[in-house]
Amino acid sequence: MTTVVNVSMPPDFVTFAATWQNDGITRLLNYVWEGYDELCRQKPTTLNPRDEVSVNVHLAVQIERKKPKSCPFAFVHTPPELATRLASSRPAPAPDFGFLPLDNLAVMLPLEAKVLKTERDLSEYLKALRTRFLQCRYAPYSTEGVMLGYLLTGETEAAFKNLKRKLRVKLSLHHVFFMRPHLISEHQRRHRRCKTSPTEFRCHHLMMAFA
């Protein structure tokens, strides 16, 4: 994946991940899937799938448990993107989750989650992708980011079919997670806010069924 890099930028988050593991992003995303698997197995009575905050808190706990202590990345719930804060007096944009290198907290792999009531309920999901990731509010120093869809009813395949139609871009299988509802889209970020950010951007789409 070719990256257009400005000299004023910190290293891409993907570079940090690659220095840890050859496919470090995949390793981190595996912790996310393992956390989801454990959440589905436990089915805690305190989990309310219709409440995004409730799912986020429960999922964050399980991901943190799956992440080994040797992992050189922190997993943080609602970490601020300080680089894209408009003024020091205003709150910084904050994705739902983020993986941050322990030795450089300026870069992040952001994860944003949205509840999908049905396989067609994609408006908020698409809005988050377009206005936060593709306009560089999130992932200003990363060529990759993650969208999580908490699907309440319907099939993940149908949700992906509707997503592809709305996005009008190709959705590709992940070379490792091809047996999971995990697809990838490639984008060009050309918003004025992205002048010092990587132009090419890859989004991972993880559809998590909460029937």
N, C-alpha and C positions, 0 to 999 in steps of 0.2 A: 504494500500500500504506500504510494508516494505521498510525501508530506511537504507542504510549503511552510517553511519555518522562518520567522522573523528573528534577527539576532538578539533582540531585546527579550525574547521569551525564555522562560526556564525550560529545561528539558521536558519533552513530552512525557506524560505519565506512562505511556506504553514503553518508553525507554527504561524507566525505572523498573517496570515489571519484567522486562526482558533481561535485565542484569541479575534478577533474582532467579528466574526460570526462563527457559527458552520460549515458553508460551505462558508467561505469567498471568496474562489476562484470563486465559482459560482456567488456570488454577483458582483464581479469585472467584470467577463465576461458578466454579464447581462448588465452592463453599456456599454460595447463594442457593444453588439447587439442593444441596444436601440439607441446608437449613429448612427449605420448603418441605422436603420429604419428611423431615423429623416433625415439623409442625403438623403435617397431615396425619402422621402416625399417632401423635399424641392427642390431637383434637381437643385442646383445652376448652373447658366450659366457659372460660373468660374471653375467648376469641369471638368477636363479632365480625364476620366476613363482610358485612355491608358497611362497616366503619373502617375507612382507610387507615386512620390513626391506630385503631386496635390491631389490624393486621400488621402494620409497620412495626409496632412495639414487639409483638409476639415473634415476627419473623427476624427482627434484629437480634433478639435473644438467642434464637437457634443458630443464626449465622455465626454469631460470636462464639458459640460453643463449638462449632465445627472448625473454626479457624484455629490452627495450631499456634502455640505460643512462639514457635520459631518463625512464624510469618513476619516479615519486616514491614507489614502494613497494618495500620490501625483501621478498624471498621467503626465508623462514627454515624450515629443517628442525627439527621438534620445538620450536617456540617456547613458552615457559611463559606460561600465563594467570595472571599474578601477582595479578590482582584477585580470583580465586576460590581462592587458596591459603588453607587453613584456619588455618595457623600458619606463622610464619617458619622454624620448624625442620623443616617438612615440604616435600617437593617439590611444586611447583605442577602443576596439571593441564596437560598438554601435548599438543595435537593433533599429528598427523603433519606438517602443514605450516601455514604461515600467511603471509598478505600483511599487512604492517604499514606504515602511513604513516611515512616517514622523519622527519617532524617531530612525531610523536606515537605513541610505541611502546606507549601504554596501550591502544590499540584494535587490533583484529585481525579479519581474515576467516579463520576457521579452516577447514582441510581435514582430514578424518579418513578413513583408508583401511582397507579390510578385504578380505582374500582370500575369494572365494566359490568353493569347490571345484566347486559345481554351481549351477544356476539356482535351486535350492531352499534353498541353504545361506545363510540370511539371519539366523540367530539373533544372531551377533556384530555384524553390520551394524545390525540393529534395536536391539540393546542400546546401541550407541554413540550412535545418534541419540537414543534416549529418555533415557538417563542422563547424557549429556554435553551435547548441544545443548539438548534440551527442558527440562533441569533447570539450565541456565545455568552448568554447569561450563566449557563452551566458549561463546564468543560472548556474554559478558555485556554487551558494548557494541556489538553488531551485530544488525541485524534479518535478516541472512542468514548462511548457512553452507553448507559443501559436504561431501557424502559421496562417496567414491570406492569403487566396487566393482571389484576385480580378478577378473574372471570367468574361471575356468580351463576349464570345459566348459559347453556349453549355449548358448542364444541369449539375447542381451540383452533381447529383447522378452518372452521367457518369464520372465526374472528380474524385469522390471518388473511383469509380471502378478502374480507371486507377492508382490512388494513391496506392490502396491496392495491385495491381499487381506489382507495382514498389518497394514498401516497403517490400513486402513479410511478413507482420505482420497483425494481426487482427486489424480491425477498429471497435470500439464499439460505441454504442449510448451513449450519455450523459444522465444521469438520469433525468435532468431537461430540457435540450434543445433538447429532442428527436424529437420535431416537427420542429426543425431548421436544416440546413445543418451544423451540428456540431458533429464531431466524435472524438474519442480518440484513440491514439496508445500508447503502452507500450514498453519501450526500456531499454537496459542495456548499460550504458556508461562505456567503458573500455579503452578509449584512455589514453595515458600517461599524458595528460593535466588534467585528471579527478581524479588524485590521492587523492586530498583533497575535492572532490565533492561527492554528493550523487550518488550512482551507478544506482539505479533505477530511471527512468525518464518517466514522462507522458507528451505527447504532445497533445494539443488541436488543432484540425484542423477546422477552420471556413472558409467555402466557401461563399463568398459574391458576388452575381451576380450583375454585372453592365452592363446590356444589352444596 
